[in-house]
Amino acid sequence: MKIAYVCYWFLLERDGVVAKIEAQAANWRAAGHEVEVFCLARVMPERQATLPPWRTFFFGSPAGRLLRTRELVAAVEEWRPDVLYLRYDLFLPPLPRLLGAFGTAIEINANDREEARLRIERPRAAAAFNELNRRMLLSRARGLVCVTRELALSDDFASFAKPTVTIGNGVDLDRMPELPPPANDRPRIVFLGSARQRWHGVDKISLLAELMPDADFDIVGYGGNLVDFAVPPNMQVHPPLAREGYEPLLARADLAIGTLALHRKNMHEACPLKVREYLGHGLPVVIAYEDTDFAGESPWFLLGLPNEESNVRDHVDAIRAFLDRVRGRRVARHEVEERIGSRAKERRRLEFLETLTP
């Protein structure tokens, strides 16, 4: 197959999404398919440290976004793919016409309606445009690829009655070194996050640091003016970092923390890339949702908290006990490879894409 991968992304420092797309494209090419990535991206020169070998269409203004979207559409039409793989986002016309011209699978990574509701800037305008955008795109798709069963079963997507497959996020484990356990005098806990993502629950990690003064915390992804949470003495906040910057923090950590406030966008299931990265490096993890790839299971390396506002305050003793149990241990690669590795996931994705071609 000739597959055009279309996305709108920022290409910033610690970019798990870029790594995911690169792993997807690499696996598809290894399976004998021709793949081209077409990316629309806002110009942010002070932070754009990730520049993958894609056909990237940069813009710096609303008018520029419209112009560059037209150029992206023309480039895809000229390339003539057999199938279009679209990562759902807010797109301007004329992008929807691509879905009428080519068999298209849309990848659903979150409930777009809830994310529009939680936007800090112009939430009402974003929600209104998103309703138009989702009707134009989802109604024209031939199939949907959802990262969780919860999304696949939601009326927000099931109502379109499209063939749907659930494939959780995966990572390229070949690019992740297995890190040996550290020998810290004081336990260290790490979190990789992004500013203005309320469902990450970084405010809860701040509370946890206050309640666990005997441990040290590294919080990655928050620039100076975007630190909107308390920073106790045992917490160090780092700006967004590229992999070479945050990997040493993972190496010295005894424990990692995943998403803790998914309830804030009315979701209960997830498969965050950062948690796959933690596990790929061997770190045990605290989460507060049902993980798509470990549903109904309680492996030794995952501590699941209730998905509710008071989960950290009410379960600090459980977190402390879990930390004591896992200090000095690392997750063996064979324990997670088939669950989170990209190879197995991309075989399933290609099988689904083949059903969408004429």
C-alpha positions in Angstrom: 0.0 0.0 0.0 0.9 3.6 -0.5 0.0 5.3 2.8 -0.2 9.1 3.4 0.1 9.9 7.1 -1.5 13.4 7.8 -1.1 15.2 11.2 -1.0 18.6 12.9 1.7 18.6 15.5 4.2 21.0 17.2 7.5 19.1 16.9 8.7 20.2 20.3 11.5 19.0 22.6 10.1 16.0 24.4 7.9 14.7 21.7 6.4 11.3 22.3 3.9 11.8 19.5 6.7 12.3 17.0 8.4 9.1 18.3 5.1 7.3 17.9 4.5 8.5 14.3 8.1 7.6 13.4 7.7 4.1 14.9 4.5 3.6 13.0 6.0 4.8 9.7 9.1 2.7 10.2 7.1 -0.5 10.9 4.9 0.1 7.9 8.0 0.6 5.6 9.6 -2.6 7.1 6.4 -4.4 6.1 7.0 -3.4 2.5 4.6 -0.3 2.3 5.4 3.1 0.9 4.8 5.8 3.5 5.0 9.6 3.5 4.2 11.8 6.5 2.6 15.2 5.8 2.6 17.4 8.9 1.1 20.8 9.5 3.0 22.7 12.3 2.9 26.1 13.9 6.3 27.9 13.8 7.8 27.9 17.4 11.5 28.4 16.7 12.5 28.7 20.3 11.3 25.2 21.1 11.3 23.3 17.8 14.1 20.9 18.5 12.4 17.9 16.8 12.6 18.0 13.0 11.8 14.6 11.6 12.3 13.9 7.8 8.7 14.6 7.0 7.0 16.9 4.5 6.3 19.6 7.0 4.1 22.7 6.3 5.0 25.4 8.9 2.7 28.4 9.5 2.9 31.5 11.8 -0.5 33.1 11.5 -4.2 32.2 10.9 -3.9 33.2 7.3 -0.7 31.2 7.0 -2.4 28.2 8.5 -5.1 28.3 5.8 -2.5 28.7 3.1 -0.2 25.9 4.3 -3.2 23.6 4.8 -4.1 24.1 1.1 -0.5 23.3 0.2 -0.6 20.1 2.3 -3.8 19.0 0.6 -2.3 19.7 -2.8 0.8 17.7 -1.9 -1.2 14.7 -0.8 -3.4 14.8 -3.9 -0.3 14.9 -6.1 1.2 11.9 -4.2 -1.9 9.8 -4.8 -1.9 7.4 -1.8 -3.9 4.2 -1.6 -5.0 5.0 1.9 -4.9 8.1 4.1 -4.1 7.8 7.8 -5.2 11.0 9.6 -4.4 11.8 13.3 -7.6 13.7 14.4 -7.2 17.4 15.1 -8.7 20.7 14.3 -8.2 21.2 10.5 -9.2 24.0 8.2 -10.7 23.6 4.7 -10.0 22.2 2.3 -8.5 19.3 4.2 -11.8 17.4 4.5 -11.9 16.9 0.7 -9.0 14.5 1.0 -11.3 12.1 2.9 -13.7 12.0 0.0 -10.9 11.3 -2.5 -9.0 8.6 -0.6 -10.0 5.8 1.8 -9.2 7.2 5.2 -8.7 5.8 8.7 -8.8 8.5 11.5 -6.8 7.9 14.6 -8.7 8.9 17.8 -6.3 9.7 20.7 -8.8 11.4 23.1 -12.3 12.7 23.4 -12.0 15.8 21.4 -15.2 17.3 22.8 -13.9 17.1 26.4 -10.5 18.5 25.4 -12.2 21.5 23.6 -14.3 22.1 26.8 -11.1 22.2 28.9 -9.2 24.6 26.6 -7.9 27.7 28.5 -8.1 30.0 25.5 -11.5 30.6 23.8 -13.1 27.3 24.9 -16.6 28.2 23.5 -15.2 29.0 20.0 -13.0 26.0 20.1 -15.9 23.7 21.0 -18.1 25.2 18.3 -15.5 24.8 15.6 -14.6 21.3 16.8 -18.3 20.2 16.3 -18.2 21.3 12.7 -14.7 19.8 12.2 -15.6 16.4 13.7 -18.8 16.1 11.5 -16.8 16.9 8.3 -14.0 14.5 9.1 -15.6 11.5 11.0 -18.6 11.3 8.6 -16.2 10.9 5.6 -13.8 8.4 7.2 -14.0 4.7 6.2 -12.7 3.5 9.5 -11.6 4.7 13.0 -8.6 3.6 15.0 -9.2 4.3 18.7 -6.5 4.1 21.3 -8.9 2.9 24.0 -12.0 0.7 24.2 -13.7 3.5 26.1 -13.3 5.9 23.1 -14.4 3.2 20.6 -17.6 2.5 22.6 -18.4 6.2 23.3 -21.5 7.6 21.5 -19.2 10.5 20.4 -17.6 8.1 17.9 -19.8 5.0 17.8 -22.7 7.1 16.5 -20.8 7.5 13.1 -21.2 3.7 12.7 -17.7 3.2 11.1 -15.6 0.1 11.2 -13.5 0.6 14.3 -10.5 -1.1 15.9 -8.9 -0.5 19.3 -5.1 -0.3 19.3 -3.4 1.2 22.4 -0.4 3.5 22.0 2.9 1.8 21.4 6.6 2.7 21.6 9.7 1.7 19.7 11.5 -0.3 22.4 14.6 -0.7 20.3 15.3 3.0 20.9 14.9 2.8 24.7 17.8 1.5 26.8 16.8 -0.7 29.8 18.0 1.4 32.8 19.5 -0.4 35.8 18.0 0.4 39.2 19.6 3.4 41.0 21.2 3.3 44.4 19.6 6.4 45.9 20.0 7.4 49.6 16.6 9.0 49.3 13.9 7.7 46.9 13.4 9.6 43.7 10.1 10.0 41.8 9.8 11.4 38.2 7.0 12.8 36.1 7.0 13.8 32.4 4.3 16.2 31.7 3.1 19.2 29.7 1.8 22.6 30.8 -1.9 23.4 30.7 -3.0 19.7 30.7 -5.2 19.7 33.8 -5.9 15.9 33.5 -2.2 15.2 34.1 -2.8 16.1 37.7 0.6 17.7 38.4 -1.1 19.6 41.3 -1.7 16.2 42.9 2.0 15.4 42.5 2.8 18.6 44.3 0.6 17.5 47.1 2.2 14.1 47.2 5.6 15.8 47.5 4.4 17.7 50.5 3.0 14.5 52.1 6.2 12.6 51.3 9.1 14.9 52.4 11.4 11.9 52.6 11.4 11.5 48.8 12.6 13.8 46.0 10.6 14.6 42.9 11.6 15.6 39.3 8.8 17.3 37.3 9.6 17.7 33.6 7.8 19.9 31.0 7.0 23.2 32.8 8.6 26.5 31.9 8.9 29.2 34.5 5.7 31.2 33.8 3.7 28.0 33.3 4.4 26.5 36.8 0.8 26.9 38.2 1.3 24.6 41.2 3.1 24.7 44.5 6.7 23.6 44.5 7.8 22.2 47.8 11.5 22.0 48.8 11.8 18.4 47.7 10.5 19.0 44.2 12.6 20.2 41.2 10.8 21.5 38.2 12.4 21.2 34.8 11.4 22.9 31.5 10.5 20.8 28.5 13.5 18.6 27.7 14.6 16.5 24.7 15.2 12.8 25.3 18.9 13.3 26.1 17.8 15.8 28.8 15.2 13.7 30.6 16.6 10.2 30.2 19.2 10.8 33.0 16.2 11.8 35.3 14.5 8.5 34.5 17.8 6.7 35.1 18.0 8.0 38.7 14.3 7.5 39.5 13.0 4.7 41.6 9.4 5.3 40.5 7.5 7.2 37.8 4.0 8.8 37.9 1.5 8.7 35.1 -1.8 10.5 34.5 -3.6 11.2 37.8 -6.6 13.3 36.9 -8.3 11.8 33.8 -11.6 12.3 35.6 -11.3 16.0 34.8 -12.1 15.2 31.2 -14.7 12.5 32.1 -12.5 9.6 31.0 -11.6 6.4 32.8 -9.3 4.5 30.3 -6.0 5.6 28.7 -2.7 4.4 27.3 -0.4 7.4 27.7 2.9 7.4 25.7 4.8 8.6 28.8 3.7 5.5 30.7 4.9 3.3 27.9 8.2 5.2 27.9 8.6 4.7 31.7 7.9 0.9 31.3 10.2 0.7 28.3 13.0 2.0 30.4 12.1 -0.3 33.3 10.4 2.0 35.8 7.5 1.0 37.9 4.6 3.4 37.6 1.7 4.9 39.6 -1.4 5.6 37.5 -5.1 6.5 38.2 -7.1 5.0 35.3 -7.6 1.7 33.5 -4.7 1.1 31.2 -5.8 -0.3 27.8 -3.0 -2.8 27.6 -3.3 -4.1 31.1 -7.0 -4.0 31.6 -8.3 -6.1 34.5 -4.7 -6.9 35.6 -2.6 -5.9 38.5 1.1 -6.4 37.5 3.7 -5.9 40.2 5.0 -2.8 38.4 1.7 -0.8 38.3 -0.1 0.8 41.2 -3.6 1.8 40.2 -5.3 4.6 42.2 -9.0 5.4 41.9 -9.8 7.9 39.2 -11.1 10.6 41.5 -10.1 14.0 42.8 -8.9 12.9 46.2 -7.0 9.8 45.0 -3.5 11.0 46.1 -4.6 12.4 49.4 -6.6 9.3 50.3 -3.9 6.8 49.2 -0.6 8.3 50.1 0.1 5.4 52.4 -0.5 3.0 49.5 1.9 5.0 47.3 4.6 5.0 50.0 4.2 1.2 50.5 4.4 0.6 46.7 7.6 2.7 46.5 9.1 0.6 49.3 8.3 -2.6 47.4 9.7 -1.6 44.0 12.8 0.3 45.1 15.8 -1.6 43.6 13.7 -3.3 40.9 13.2 -2.7 37.2 10.6 -3.9 34.8 12.1 -6.6 32.6 11.6 -6.0 28.9 9.9 -9.4 28.3 7.2 -8.4 30.9 5.9 -5.6 28.7 7.2 -6.0 25.1 4.1 -7.6 23.6 1.8 -5.2 25.4 3.5 -1.8 24.6 5.9 -2.5 21.8 5.1 -1.0 18.4 5.8 -4.0 16.3 2.8 -6.1 17.3 0.5 -3.0 17.3 1.5 -2.0 13.8 0.8 -5.4 12.4 -2.8 -5.1 13.6 -3.0 -1.5 12.3 -1.9 -2.5 8.8 -4.4 -5.4 8.7 -7.1 -2.9 9.4 -5.9 -0.4 6.8 -5.9 -3.1 4.2 -9.6 -3.6 4.7 -10.2 0.1 3.8 -8.5 0.0 0.4 -10.5 -0.5 -2.8 
